[in-house]
């Protein structure tokens, strides 16, 4: 999950909590009821934040896991390709060495 999406979710939750608290404070009611409503809203906001944090954590873990699997797969593919290329280079070098050895034998015979 991107940082921008996380900031948006946190902003929405904070705005909701602040709006609910201000609504309760400006509504005409007895002090004890107002304090109870504020406490209840605080608990609700805390629960929403915990739930959202758990969702964000799960999405981040899932994204990390997916990206790690993709990276592992790509790395394995690169290693395999490099291995094949290395084998091709070694084969080519062995052929060149064989040719050079044959040329060297011919030169030694004529000398």
Secondary structure, 3 states (H helix, E strand, C coil): CCHHHHHHHHHHHHHHHHHHHHHHHHCCCCHHHHHHHHHHHHHHHHHHHHHHHHHHHHHHHHHHHHHHHHHHHHHHHHHHHHHHHHHHHHHHHHHHHHHHHHHHHHHHHHC
